[in-house]
Amino acid sequence: MATILPLPSKTVIIGSNDFQSLINGVRLIHLGSTKKEDTVLEIKNLGDAKHCSLGLYCTTCQIAFELSEEHRAHYKSDWHRYNLMQKIHNKQTIDEPKFLALESKANDSLSSCESDDEINAYNSHFSMDSRIFFENNNGNAFSVYRCLLTNKKDIPNEEIIVNSLTSINSKQMWFIVMLGGGRFSAAIFKGKEAIVHKTFHSYTVRAKQGGSQSTQDRSKGGCKSAGASLRRYNEASQLKHIQEILTSWLHHIKICDHIFYRAIGPHNRNILFGGSNPLINKNDCRLCQIPFGTKKATFGEIQKVCNQLSTVLVYDSKEIINNSIQSYVLKLFKKRKIKKSNLIQTKKTIDKHIEQNQNLNKKNSIDVQLSLSSDFSESDIEYESLEPPQSNILCENNSNVQPNIMKIKKQKKRNKKSKDLIPKCAEVEEVKKLLLEKIEEKDIEALNKFILLEETNSFVTKEYLEKSLNEAIDDKNNTVLHLTSINCLHGHIYLLLEHGSNPIHKNKDGKTPYELAPDKATRKVFRKFMAVFPDKYDYNKARLPGPLTKELQEELRERKKAKQKRAKERKIVEELRKEEEIEKQKYLQLSDREKCAIAAEKRFTMNQSIGKAVRCFYCGKNIENKFPFEYMDYKFCTVQCVKNHRQKNIVF
């Protein structure tokens, strides 16, 4: 229970001379009374009754919901969070319009830390479990933070608590670490003196959206932006930096009396306590969360935490504390009474709505049964027409509507089954068989005569023919156009499209005739037809990419020719390169004398049209159209080849 502490008469620092005199003859104070306990139980029972009667109801914001999705979404809203903070601070909650007005006036809603007023207001409220109260021989009452004396949920016996209090000295060592929003700050204090401390900041929080990059990656997958990559890198470097710092402080941490931490979010807690070798053991008996609100992690804030933890609040007597608690409980009880009266009124209105909805559901169920019995093959019943208006619905009437919806679903299934059992037209089935025979014959002239009704089949009419062209012809729900597309019957496809075989029909696999075409030539038939008859069918539903006009065909031919020409040129260049490589390898296998002979032969045949190419004596490169480097009778392409050749032929 949150309540306001009265102002202390004075404050004392743990370990000082005043503190030593304060703990003389100290004994534990048990706060509270049976009246308060009864009030708390009554309030709890009231909340349970409200939950049972309303179901989807927010007790903080005093609002009911019709759907569970809306109920869950409300708990994640900023309005609900704001009202929770108001409730913690013992302030009046506000409705949604007022909250939206406040939100629009906010200048800096993206601050990474809370304001000084908010922190001070929060720290002026306390939980009964965060402090332990004592009384000394002088009649003074004082409070000490519980985490300094015990880390157990239940307070042990008085002797253990008093011994823990008297054993506190002025030179206790505390390790305080704060981590959140990319900021890290830690220090080890001996008394009030900071032995070591370190503070740094990394860019790991997503601007305007909040939350760490690792949390975003786990929830919505990895983003590939430059900012996301930078934040991931900074998170990894931050973890490495923190590990190095805490490892270097390990000999100090081992001798600390208490470890206080504030790690916001799972990512930051994982840095301190996660991994195979965690930096801090989460089962350490010295470990405790900072028991009050803090701002962003800085060394100044770490010093404030140390000062506040070591501060003892002293009161003139324990009656001052008891009176403040009792007055708060009475105020709270009055507020709950007002809420209870409002709850009774809302419950009455809900009961009225339930009765109205029950009557409406009975009438609708009778109407549905009459409509189903009168026309069994009509279209499916729409559920929306059977539901009562949403403004009159609350969560309790869902149980009444559910049986009617189940009845309608069963009747809908029966209606579908009855549709499947309707006998098919024998004439249409006969036309389908004849069409299938014509397609199997692969005779386009016979198919054309059949479609134009030139054959002597008296029962085949235009109506039967149109139905057979667009109905399923086999177990896979393939139409005639599907089968011709699968078998690559180009003339048949064009003829069927001309006479009304719609290409938008899909088979059981959800494929249109165009998608079942096995080659490019068959697909081109559909696109050519689309170019000639652009408005005859819905080609988007048939999943055709676009019309294949004559201009586009000509452009594709030109592209194909250019592609083939480039391929031929590449082939010629590749063959010349291979021939050059072969000649080069042959020339490199010759001795210097043979190379000189070839050069002499070249000089003799220089005036003739046929001659062999002049090549570098060392690397074999063609130097016919270049000025070679020469020494003696040797010719080379570069100075480097000259040097290499000389070194190779040096005789020791």
C-alpha positions in Angstrom: 0.0 0.0 0.0 1.4 3.4 -0.9 1.0 6.2 1.6 2.6 9.6 2.4 5.2 9.8 5.2 5.0 12.8 7.4 8.0 15.2 7.4 10.8 14.0 9.7 11.9 16.2 12.6 15.5 15.6 11.5 17.7 13.3 9.3 20.8 11.3 10.4 23.5 9.7 8.4 24.3 6.0 9.0 27.6 5.6 10.9 27.7 9.1 12.3 27.8 9.9 16.1 24.1 10.9 16.1 23.3 7.5 14.6 25.2 5.7 17.3 23.3 7.5 20.0 20.0 7.0 18.1 20.2 3.2 18.2 20.6 2.9 22.0 17.9 0.6 23.3 16.4 0.2 19.8 13.4 -2.1 19.2 11.2 -2.9 16.2 7.9 -1.1 15.6 5.0 -3.1 14.1 2.9 -0.5 12.2 -0.8 -0.9 11.2 -4.0 -2.0 12.9 -6.8 -4.4 12.4 -8.9 -1.6 11.0 -6.5 -1.1 8.1 -6.3 -4.9 7.4 -10.1 -5.1 7.3 -10.2 -2.2 4.9 -7.6 -3.8 2.6 -9.6 -7.1 2.6 -12.8 -5.2 1.9 -11.2 -3.3 -1.0 -9.8 -6.6 -2.4 -13.2 -8.2 -2.2 -14.7 -5.2 -3.9 -12.3 -5.5 -6.8 -13.0 -9.2 -7.2 -16.8 -8.5 -7.3 -16.3 -5.8 -9.9 -14.2 -8.1 -12.1 -16.8 -10.9 -11.9 -19.7 -8.5 -12.7 -18.0 -6.6 -15.5 -15.3 -8.8 -16.9 -13.8 -6.4 -19.4 -13.4 -3.4 -17.2 -10.4 -1.2 -16.2 -10.7 -0.2 -12.5 -8.0 2.5 -12.8 -9.6 4.4 -15.7 -13.2 3.5 -14.9 -14.1 2.3 -18.4 -15.8 -0.9 -19.7 -15.0 -2.6 -23.0 -17.0 -4.7 -25.4 -14.1 -6.8 -26.9 -11.2 -8.5 -25.2 -8.9 -7.0 -27.9 -9.8 -3.5 -26.9 -9.3 -4.4 -23.3 -5.8 -5.7 -23.9 -4.9 -2.7 -26.1 -6.1 -0.3 -23.4 -3.6 -1.7 -20.9 -0.8 -0.8 -23.4 -2.0 2.8 -23.9 -0.3 5.9 -22.6 -3.6 7.0 -21.0 -3.7 3.9 -18.8 0.0 4.3 -17.8 -0.6 8.0 -17.0 -3.5 7.1 -14.7 -1.5 4.4 -13.0 1.2 7.0 -12.1 -1.6 9.3 -10.9 -2.9 6.5 -8.7 0.5 5.7 -7.3 1.0 9.4 -6.4 -2.5 9.4 -4.8 -3.8 11.9 -7.3 -7.1 12.0 -9.3 -7.3 10.0 -12.5 -8.4 11.8 -15.7 -10.6 10.8 -18.7 -9.3 10.3 -22.2 -10.1 13.8 -23.7 -8.3 15.5 -20.9 -5.3 13.2 -21.4 -5.2 13.9 -25.1 -5.2 17.6 -24.4 -2.3 17.2 -21.9 -0.4 15.1 -24.4 -0.8 17.8 -27.2 0.7 20.4 -24.8 3.7 18.3 -23.9 6.9 19.8 -25.2 9.3 17.0 -24.7 7.6 13.6 -24.5 10.7 11.7 -25.6 13.0 12.5 -22.7 15.1 9.6 -21.6 14.7 10.5 -17.9 12.0 11.7 -15.6 11.8 15.3 -14.3 13.0 16.4 -10.8 9.3 17.0 -9.8 8.3 13.5 -10.8 11.2 11.9 -9.0 10.6 13.9 -5.8 6.9 13.1 -5.9 7.6 9.5 -6.4 10.1 9.4 -3.6 7.7 11.2 -1.2 5.5 8.0 -1.5 6.8 4.7 -0.2 5.8 1.1 0.1 5.3 -0.5 3.5 8.0 -3.0 2.5 10.7 -0.6 1.5 11.5 0.7 5.1 11.7 -0.8 8.6 10.7 1.4 11.6 12.4 1.4 15.0 11.9 3.1 18.3 14.6 3.9 20.9 14.7 4.5 24.6 14.1 8.3 24.1 10.8 7.6 22.4 12.0 8.7 19.0 10.9 6.7 15.9 13.1 6.4 12.9 13.1 4.4 9.6 15.9 2.7 7.7 15.8 1.2 4.2 14.9 -2.5 4.5 17.5 -3.6 1.9 20.3 -2.5 4.3 19.2 -4.9 7.0 17.7 -7.9 5.2 17.0 -9.2 1.6 14.2 -11.5 2.6 10.5 -10.9 1.8 9.4 -11.7 5.3 10.9 -9.7 8.2 12.9 -12.1 10.4 12.6 -11.9 14.2 13.3 -8.7 16.0 16.7 -9.9 17.4 18.2 -10.5 13.9 17.0 -7.1 12.6 18.3 -5.2 15.6 21.7 -6.9 15.4 21.9 -6.1 11.7 21.1 -2.4 12.5 23.7 -2.1 15.3 26.4 -3.8 13.2 26.3 -1.1 10.5 29.4 1.0 10.6 30.5 4.2 9.0 33.0 2.6 6.6 30.6 0.1 4.9 31.5 -0.6 1.2 28.6 -0.3 -1.3 28.7 -1.1 -5.0 26.1 0.9 -6.9 25.5 0.4 -10.7 22.9 2.0 -13.0 22.3 1.0 -16.6 19.6 2.2 -19.0 19.0 4.2 -22.2 22.5 3.5 -23.4 23.9 5.1 -20.2 26.2 3.3 -17.7 27.3 4.6 -14.4 28.9 2.6 -11.5 30.8 3.4 -8.4 32.2 1.7 -5.2 31.8 3.7 -2.1 33.5 3.3 1.2 31.4 5.4 3.5 30.8 8.6 1.5 34.0 8.4 -0.5 34.0 6.9 -4.0 37.0 4.6 -4.4 36.4 4.0 -8.1 33.7 5.2 -10.5 33.0 5.2 -14.2 30.3 6.8 -16.4 29.8 6.7 -20.2 27.0 6.9 -22.8 26.5 4.9 -26.0 24.0 5.4 -28.9 21.8 2.3 -28.5 18.3 3.7 -28.1 16.1 4.2 -31.2 15.3 7.9 -31.6 11.6 8.9 -31.5 10.5 5.3 -31.0 12.4 4.3 -27.9 13.6 0.9 -26.9 16.9 -0.8 -27.6 17.9 -2.1 -31.0 18.2 -5.7 -29.7 14.6 -5.6 -28.4 13.4 -4.3 -31.8 15.3 -7.1 -33.6 13.7 -9.8 -31.4 10.2 -8.4 -31.9 10.1 -7.4 -35.5 13.2 -8.8 -37.1 16.5 -7.3 -38.1 16.4 -3.8 -39.8 19.1 -3.1 -42.4 19.4 0.7 -42.0 22.7 2.5 -41.2 21.3 3.6 -37.8 20.3 0.1 -36.8 23.8 -1.3 -37.8 25.4 1.5 -35.7 23.2 0.8 -32.7 24.0 -3.0 -32.9 27.7 -2.2 -33.0 27.4 0.2 -30.0 25.5 -2.4 -28.0 28.3 -4.9 -28.6 31.0 -2.4 -27.7 29.0 -1.3 -24.6 28.8 -4.9 -23.4 32.6 -5.3 -23.9 33.4 -2.1 -22.2 31.2 -2.9 -19.1 32.8 -6.3 -18.9 36.3 -4.8 -18.9 35.3 -2.3 -16.2 33.6 -4.7 -13.8 36.4 -7.3 -14.3 39.0 -4.7 -13.3 36.9 -3.9 -10.2 36.4 -7.5 -9.2 38.7 -7.4 -6.2 36.7 -4.4 -4.8 33.3 -5.9 -5.5 34.1 -9.1 -3.6 34.6 -7.2 -0.3 31.5 -5.0 -0.7 28.8 -5.3 1.9 25.9 -4.5 -0.5 25.3 -4.3 -4.2 22.6 -2.0 -5.5 21.5 -1.9 -9.1 19.1 -0.3 -11.5 18.9 -2.0 -14.9 16.0 -0.9 -17.1 14.7 -3.5 -19.6 15.7 -7.2 -20.4 18.7 -6.2 -22.5 20.3 -4.2 -19.7 19.6 -6.9 -17.1 21.1 -9.5 -19.5 24.3 -7.4 -19.6 24.7 -7.7 -15.8 23.2 -11.1 -15.1 23.2 -13.0 -18.4 25.7 -15.3 -20.2 27.6 -18.3 -19.1 29.9 -16.2 -16.9 27.7 -13.3 -15.6 29.3 -10.2 -14.3 27.1 -10.3 -11.2 25.5 -13.4 -9.7 21.8 -12.8 -9.5 21.6 -15.2 -6.4 24.1 -13.1 -4.5 22.7 -12.4 -1.0 24.2 -8.8 -1.2 22.2 -8.0 -4.3 19.2 -5.5 -4.1 17.4 -3.2 -6.4 17.5 0.5 -5.7 14.3 1.0 -3.7 13.3 4.4 -5.0 13.0 6.3 -8.3 16.1 7.6 -10.0 16.9 9.8 -13.1 19.3 8.9 -15.9 22.5 7.1 -15.0 25.2 9.6 -14.1 27.8 9.8 -11.4 25.8 12.6 -9.7 22.8 10.4 -9.6 24.9 7.6 -8.1 26.1 9.9 -5.4 22.4 10.9 -4.7 21.5 7.2 -4.4 24.3 6.6 -1.9 23.3 9.6 0.2 19.6 8.7 0.2 20.3 5.1 1.2 22.5 6.2 4.1 19.9 8.7 5.4 17.8 7.8 8.4 14.5 9.7 8.9 13.8 10.5 12.6 10.4 11.4 14.1 9.5 12.6 17.5 7.2 9.6 18.2 5.7 6.6 16.5 2.2 8.0 16.9 3.0 10.5 14.1 3.6 7.7 11.6 0.5 5.7 12.8 -1.7 8.7 12.5 -0.6 9.5 8.9 -1.3 5.8 7.9 -4.7 5.8 9.5 -5.8 9.1 7.9 -4.7 7.8 4.5 -6.6 4.5 4.9 -9.8 6.4 5.9 -9.5 8.6 2.7 -9.0 5.6 0.6 -12.0 3.8 2.1 -14.2 6.8 1.3 -13.1 6.8 -2.3 -13.8 3.1 -2.6 -17.3 3.7 -1.2 -18.0 6.3 -3.9 -16.6 3.9 -6.6 -18.8 1.1 -5.2 -21.9 3.2 -5.6 -20.9 4.0 -9.2 -20.3 0.3 -9.7 -23.8 -0.6 -8.6 -25.4 1.8 -11.0 -23.3 0.5 -14.0 -24.2 -3.0 -13.0 -27.9 -2.2 -13.2 -27.5 -0.6 -16.7 -25.6 -3.7 -17.8 -28.4 -6.0 -16.6 -30.9 -4.0 -18.7 -28.7 -4.3 -21.8 -28.4 -8.1 -21.3 -32.2 -8.5 -21.1 -32.6 -6.4 -24.3 -30.0 -8.4 -26.1 -31.5 -11.7 -25.0 -34.9 -10.7 -26.4 -33.3 -9.5 -29.6 -31.3 -12.8 -30.0 -34.5 -14.8 -29.6 -36.3 -12.8 -32.4 -33.2 -13.1 -34.7 -33.0 -16.9 -34.2 -36.7 -17.3 -35.1 -36.1 -15.1 -38.2 -33.1 -17.2 -39.3 -34.9 -20.5 -38.9 -37.9 -19.2 -41.0 -35.6 -17.8 -43.7 -33.6 -21.1 -43.9 -36.7 -23.2 -44.1 -38.3 -21.1 -46.8 -35.4 -21.0 -49.2 -32.7 -23.6 -48.5 -30.5 -22.7 -51.5 -30.2 -19.0 -50.8 -26.9 -17.2 -50.2 -25.1 -17.5 -46.9 -26.5 -15.8 -43.9 -24.6 -12.7 -42.9 -23.6 -12.7 -39.2 -23.6 -8.9 -39.0 -27.3 -8.7 -39.6 -28.0 -11.0 -36.6 -25.7 -9.2 -34.1 -27.2 -6.5 -31.9 -25.8 -2.9 -32.1 -22.4 -2.6 -30.6 -23.3 0.4 -28.5 -25.7 -1.9 -26.5 -23.2 -4.8 -26.0 -20.9 -5.6 -23.1 -18.9 -8.6 -22.4 -21.6 -10.5 -20.5 -23.9 -10.9 -23.6 -21.3 -12.8 -25.5 -22.3 -16.0 -23.8 -25.9 -15.5 -25.0 -25.0 -14.7 -28.6 -22.6 -17.6 -28.9 -25.2 -20.5 -29.1 -27.1 -18.6 -31.9 -23.9 -18.2 -33.9 -23.1 -21.9 -33.6 -26.5 -22.7 -34.9 -26.1 -20.4 -37.9 -22.7 -22.0 -38.7 -24.2 -25.5 -38.7 -27.1 -24.3 -40.9 -24.5 -22.7 -43.3 -22.6 -25.9 -43.6 -25.8 -27.8 -44.3 -26.6 -25.2 -47.0 -23.2 -25.7 -48.6 -23.7 -29.5 -48.6 -27.1 -29.1 -50.2 -25.6 -26.9 -53.0 -23.0 -29.6 -53.7 -25.8 -32.2 -53.9 -27.7 -30.3 -56.6 -27.8 -32.5 -59.8 -25.8 -31.2 -62.7 -27.2 -30.5 -66.1 -26.9 -33.7 -68.3 -26.7 -31.7 -71.5 -23.8 -29.5 -70.2 -21.9 -32.7 -69.1 -22.4 -34.2 -72.6 -21.0 -31.0 -74.2 -18.0 -31.1 -71.9 -17.3 -34.7 -73.0 -17.5 -33.7 -76.7 -15.2 -30.7 -76.1 -12.7 -33.0 -74.3 -12.7 -35.4 -77.3 -12.0 -32.5 -79.8 -9.1 -31.3 -77.6 -7.6 -34.8 -77.4 -7.8 -35.1 -81.2 -5.8 -31.9 -81.5 -7.7 -30.9 -84.6 -8.3 -27.2 -84.5 -10.7 -27.2 -87.6 -13.0 -29.8 -85.9 -13.0 -27.7 -82.7 -13.8 -24.6 -84.6 -16.8 -26.3 -86.3 -18.0 -27.7 -83.0 -17.8 -24.2 -81.3 -19.6 -22.5 -84.3 -22.3 -25.2 -84.0 -21.7 -26.4 -87.6 -21.9 -30.1 -86.6 -25.2 -32.0 -86.5 -25.6 -32.2 -82.7 -29.2 -31.0 -82.2 -28.9 -30.8 -78.3 -25.8 -28.5 -78.3 -26.9 -24.9 -77.9 -25.0 -21.7 -77.4 -26.0 -21.6 -73.8 -24.8 -25.1 -73.0 -21.5 -24.3 -74.9 -20.8 -21.2 -72.9 -21.4 -23.0 -69.6 -19.1 -25.9 -70.6 -16.3 -23.6 -71.7 -16.1 -22.0 -68.2 -16.9 -25.0 -65.9 -14.5 -27.5 -64.4 -14.0 -30.5 -66.6 -12.0 -32.8 -64.3 -11.4 -33.5 -60.6 -8.7 -30.8 -60.3 -11.2 -28.1 -61.3 -9.4 -27.5 -64.6 -11.4 -25.9 -67.3 -11.0 -26.6 -71.1 -8.6 -23.6 -71.3 -6.4 -25.1 -68.5 -6.0 -28.4 -70.4 -5.2 -26.7 -73.7 -2.6 -24.5 -71.9 -1.0 -27.6 -70.3 -0.7 -29.4 -73.7 0.7 -26.3 -75.5 -2.2 -26.2 -78.1 -1.6 -22.6 -79.3 -4.4 -22.5 -81.9 -6.9 -24.1 -79.5 -6.1 -21.5 -76.8 -6.6 -18.5 -79.1 -9.9 -20.1 -80.4 -11.3 -20.8 -76.9 -10.4 -17.2 -75.8 -12.2 -15.8 -78.8 -15.4 -17.7 -78.0 -15.7 -16.8 -74.3 -13.5 -19.2 -72.3 -12.5 -16.8 -69.4 -8.8 -17.0 -68.4 -9.5 -15.8 -64.8 -10.8 -19.3 -63.6 -8.5 -21.1 -61.1 -8.1 -24.8 -60.4 -7.8 -26.4 -57.0 -4.1 -25.3 -56.8 -5.2 -21.7 -57.4 -3.5 -21.5 -60.8 -4.9 -19.7 -63.9 -4.4 -21.2 -67.4 -1.6 -18.7 -68.0 0.3 -19.8 -65.0 0.0 -23.5 -66.1 1.6 -22.8 -69.5 4.8 -24.9 -69.5 6.8 -22.7 -72.1 7.3 -19.2 -73.2 5.6 -19.7 -76.6 2.3 -20.8 -74.9 2.4 -17.8 -72.6 2.9 -15.5 -75.6 -0.4 -16.7 -77.1 -2.3 -15.3 -74.1 -0.4 -12.0 -74.3 -1.0 -11.7 -78.0 -4.7 -12.2 -77.5 -4.6 -9.5 -74.8 -3.0 -7.1 -77.3 -5.8 -7.7 -79.8 -8.7 -7.7 -77.3 -7.5 -5.5 -74.4 -11.0 -5.1 -72.8 -12.6 -8.6 -73.3 -11.4 -10.1 -69.9 -10.0 -9.0 -66.6 -6.4 -9.8 -67.3 -5.2 -8.7 -63.9 -7.2 -11.5 -62.3 -5.9 -13.9 -65.0 -2.4 -12.8 -63.9 -1.1 -11.8 -67.3 1.9 -9.5 -67.1 0.9 -7.3 -70.1 0.0 -7.3 -73.8 2.4 -8.5 -76.4 1.9 -6.0 -79.2 3.7 -6.0 -82.6 5.9 -3.1 -81.6 7.0 -5.0 -78.5 7.6 -8.2 -80.5 9.8 -6.2 -82.9 11.7 -4.7 -80.0 12.2 -8.2 -78.5 13.5 -9.5 -81.8 16.0 -6.6 -82.1 17.1 -7.3 -78.5 17.5 -11.0 -79.3 19.6 -10.2 -82.4 21.8 -7.8 -80.5 22.3 -10.4 -77.8 23.2 -13.1 -80.3 25.6 -10.6 -82.0 27.4 -9.8 -78.7 27.6 -13.5 -78.0 29.3 -14.2 -81.4 31.8 -11.3 -80.8 32.6 -12.7 -77.3 33.1 -16.1 -78.8 35.5 -14.8 -81.5 37.5 -12.8 -78.9 37.7 -15.9 -76.6 38.9 -18.1 -79.5 41.6 -15.5 -80.4 42.7 -15.3 -76.8 43.0 -19.1 -76.6 45.0 -19.2 -79.9 47.3 -16.5 -78.6 47.8 -18.4 -75.3 48.7 -21.6 -77.3 51.2 -19.7 -79.5 52.7 -18.1 -76.4 53.2 -21.4 -74.6 54.8 -22.9 -77.7 57.2 -20.0 -78.0 58.2 -20.1 -74.4 59.2 -23.8 -74.8 61.7 -22.8 -77.5 65.4 -22.3 -76.7 67.1 -19.0 -77.3 68.8 -20.3 -80.4 65.4 -21.2 -81.9 64.0 -17.9 -81.0 66.9 -16.1 -82.8 66.3 -18.3 -85.8 62.6 -17.3 -85.8 63.7 -13.6 -85.6 66.1 -14.0 -88.5 63.4 -15.7 -90.5 61.1 -12.8 -89.7 63.6 -10.3 -91.1 63.9 -12.3 -94.4 60.2 -12.6 -94.8 59.4 -9.0 -93.7 58.6 -7.9 -97.3 56.2 -10.9 -97.7 52.7 -11.0 -96.6 53.1 -14.2 -94.6 55.3 -14.1 -91.5 55.4 -15.1 -87.9 54.8 -12.5 -85.1 57.8 -11.0 -83.3 57.6 -11.9 -79.6 59.4 -11.0 -76.3 62.3 -13.5 -75.7 61.4 -13.8 -72.0 57.6 -13.6 -71.6 56.5 -14.4 -75.2 54.3 -11.3 -75.6 53.6 -10.1 -79.2 55.8 -7.0 -79.8 55.3 -6.8 -83.6 53.8 -3.3 -83.5 56.0 -2.0 -80.7 59.6 -0.7 -80.3 61.4 -3.6 -78.5 64.2 -3.4 -76.0 67.3 -5.2 -77.5 70.6 -6.4 -76.4 72.7 -8.7 -78.6 70.2 -10.5 -80.8 67.5 -10.6 -78.1 64.3 -8.5 -78.1 62.1 -7.8 -75.1 58.8 -6.0 -74.4 59.8 -4.3 -71.1 63.0 -3.5 -69.2 61.9 -5.9 -66.5 62.0 -8.8 -69.0 65.5 -7.7 -70.0 66.7 -7.9 -66.4 65.0 -11.2 -65.8 66.6 -12.7 -68.9 70.1 -11.5 -67.9 69.8 -12.9 -64.4 68.6 -16.2 -65.8 71.6 -16.5 -68.2 74.3 -15.4 -65.8 77.0 -18.1 -65.7 78.9 -18.5 -62.4 
